[in-house]
Amino acid sequence: MIKRILGALLRRVFGRRAVPLHLAVYDPATHRAVPLQMDVYDPATQVVVPTGMSIYDADVFGRYDLASQVIVPKSEGERRTGNLDVLMEQAQRYRRHGRIQPDSERYAQTLPFLVAGSGILLDACTPRPRDDVRDCAERLGYTYRAADLNGDGQRVDKQDLTSMTYQDASVAAVLSVDTLEHIPQWKVAVTEIYRVLQDEGLFVVHVPCYYFDKSVSEPIREGADPWDHVVYFSARDLMAALDLAGFVVLRAVMNFDYGAVVLMAVKSVSIKQAST
């Protein structure tokens, strides 16, 4: 009732485009680490209500940012039809009730992008290496090596992705599954991955994605995310960062139904030099 009263007051003062600030804060009791169960902004009532991840009014607002508790506005001239963020909302709405449920297991999405090779394949980062990932890497001809910020130095290398101890061009492939979203300086991590990869080295990355069409990612206030993420990724922003670091992005798979993007990129010095 209080929220509805506040919403009504805001509408009277600011009109239809009113953006309520701090009508809801992060509460571990209600913001459980369960997909599609975060609070979202309801443009019809101008309040924050619990629902799925349909967190936008396509005609007026952008997506609701749980961290900053504000609406991220859409850019001028952005159309509803064909907008990738609108497609994501539709897909996620279908996923909650639809019969067809594609596999969303993260390694199932990334391992098919690995190609045969030799040398070190770095699984960055994981404190608990999976046997199926190791087996896949070794079948393809790689020497599997896991790394993590909290590695034990034996089974798992202790590495900070923003400042790795590996030598330049010493790694053949890097697999990064749901890691970059935990790193505040994730763009530095991307450049470090580029540094340690050899020429023609492969980089496969999977991250949760909150935006696809939006040009920039959004930082998350510390402690506001139940999974300890520090950034709401934009697919466009991530691809731009890989391009700027020197990668050639070969493929991008946008999983609208559960909000993730998988990128396959290669370090190709000759192609980048020819493009400048």
N, C-alpha and C positions, 0 to 999 in steps of 0.2 A: 504494500500500500504506500509506504513512504517513497519507494522508488518511483511509483506511478505519479505521485504528487510532484516529486522533483522533476520528473520528465515533463509533466504538464506545464510547470513553471518555466522550464527551459524553452519549451515550444512557444509559449506566449511571449517570452523575452526575445528569443533569437530566431523564431520561425522554424520551418521544416528542417533546415540544415543544422539545427543546434547539435553540438557535440558535448554530451555530458562527461565531465571529468571526475574520475575516481568514484564512480557509483558502485564499483566492485573492486575488491583487492584480492590478491592471491591468498587462498585459504587451503592448506594441505588437506583439510577434512573434505573439501568438495572438489578440489582440483586433483583428482587422482590420476596416477600415471596409466590411464586407460585411454586408448585412441578414441577420438571423437567425443570426449566428455569434458571439454573446457567451456567456460562461460563465454558467451558471445554477445555482440551488440545487436539489439533488435530495433531496426529503424522505425518500425511501425509504432512502438511504444516509447522509443527513445530511452530505453533502459537496457542494462546488461542482464541477460537471462541465461539459464543453463540450457544448452541444446547441443547440436553437433558442431561441425566445423564450418557451417554455412555463415561465415562471418563477414558479410558485406551487403550493401544495398547497391546493386550494379548501376542503378540509374543516378545515384547521388553520391554515395560514399565509396571509399576504398575498403580494404579489409581492416577489421578491428585488431589492434595490436594489444594483446593481453599484457605485455610487459609495461608499456607506457600508458595504457588505459585510454588511448585516444584512437580516433579513426584516421587511418592513413588515406588521404584523399586521392581520388583518381586524377590522372593528368587530363588536361583540357583536350577535348576532341576524342577521348577514348570511347569506343563504341561497345555496346553490350554484346552484340552478335559476333562470335568468333574470338572474343577476348579469352586468352588462355586461363586467366584467373576465374572467369565465369564458367568455363568448361570444367575446371577443377571443382568448383562448388557443385555443379550438376553431378559430376562423377561421384563425389563423396556423399551426396544426398542419395544417389542410387545405391551405393555400397552399403548404406545402413539398412536397406530394405530389399534390395534386388536379389534375384536368384543367382546371377552370374558373379562369382567372386574370384577374380584372378589371384594367383599366388603373389604374396607380397613379402615373402622371406628375403631378407636383404642379400644374403650370399647367393641365393638362387637368381637374383637379378644381376649380380656382378660377375660371377665366375664364368658365364658364357662369353664374356668379352676378352678373357685371357686368350692369348695365342701362343703357339709353340715358340720356345726360345731356350736360351741358356744363360747362366749366371744367376745372380741373386734376385729372387722375388721377395720384396719387402711387404709384409702384411702390417700396415701402419694405420691404426694402432689397435692392438688387442692384448690385454693381460692374460687371456685364456685362449690360446691358439686352438683351432678346431682341426681335428684329424682329417675331415673331408676336404678342408681348404688346403692343408698340407699335401694330401694325396693328389689333388687336382694339379697343384703347382708342380709336383715332382713328375707326374705323368706327362706334363707338357715340356719337361726337360730342365726346369729351374731348380735352384737350391733355395728351399723355403727358409725364410727368416722372419720371425715375428718381432715387433718392437712396440714399446709402450712407455709412457711417462713413468709408470710404476713398475717397469720390468724388473725381474729378479737378477738380470745380468747373466743368466745361464740359459734357461729355456726361452726367455724373452729378453731381448736387448733393451736396456734402459735408455730411451731416447726422447728428447724434446723435439717435436716436429718443426719448431721454429728455429732450432739450432742443433742440427744433427752432427754426429761425430764421423759419419761416413765421408770418405774422400769424394772429390768431384768425379762424376761419370763412373761411379763404382757399382751402380745398381742397374739391373736389366729391366725390372718392372716394379711398379708400386701399386698395391691394392689398398685403397682407403675406404673403409666401410663405416659410415656413421661416426666419423671422428672430427672432421673440420668444424662441425657445429658446436664443439666443445672448446674451441681454441679462439680466444679473443683476437689474436693476431693471425687469423687464418690465411690472409693473403701472404704473409711472410712464410707460412708453412708451404703454400703453393710454390713459392720461389725456391724454397729449400728442396722440395721434392724435385723440381726441375734441375737444380744444381747437381744432386747426387745421381740423377739418371744419366745413363750413357746416351750418345746420339742414337736415335731410333728407339729409345727406351719408351716403354708403355706405361701410361698412368690411367687407372680405372678408379673412379671415385663415385660413391653413393652418399647422398645427404638427404635428410628430410627437407622438404621444400614447401614453404608457406606461400610463395608467390612464383608465378611463372612469367607473366607479362611485365610485372613491375621491374623497373630498371635497376633498382638498388635493394640490397638486403636491409633488414632492420635489426639494430642491436637490441638485446634483451636485458632488462634490468636484472642485476644479480639477485638470485634467489626467487625470481618470479616464475621460472620454468620448472615443472616437476621432474624433467629429465636432465637438469643442469645444462641445458643448451644456452649459448651466449649470443646466438644470432638466428633470426628468422631468415633463412636463405631465399634469395631470388635466383631462379635458374639463369636468368640473363646476366645477373651480377657475377655469378660463379663462372659462367662461360667467358665473360669479359676478363676476369682475373686470370684464367688459364691462358687466354690469348695474349694478354699483356706480359705474362711471365715467359712467353716464348713457345707455348704449346700449340700444336695444330689439333683442334678439336675435330675428331673423326665422326663421332656419333653422340647423340643426346637422346636418351629415353626419358620421357616425362610421364611419370606414373601419377596421373591425375587422381585416381581412385583412392590412393592412400597418402598422397602428398610427398613425393620423393622424385629426385632426378638422378639418373646414372649417366656419367660422362665417360667416354673413351677418348683419350688424347695421347698424342705422341710427341716426343721431343725430336723435332726435325730441323736442325740448324740450316740446312740448305734451302728448305722451303721458306723459312722465315726470312732468310737473307734475300731470296728472290722476290719476296713480297714487299720489301722496303724500298 
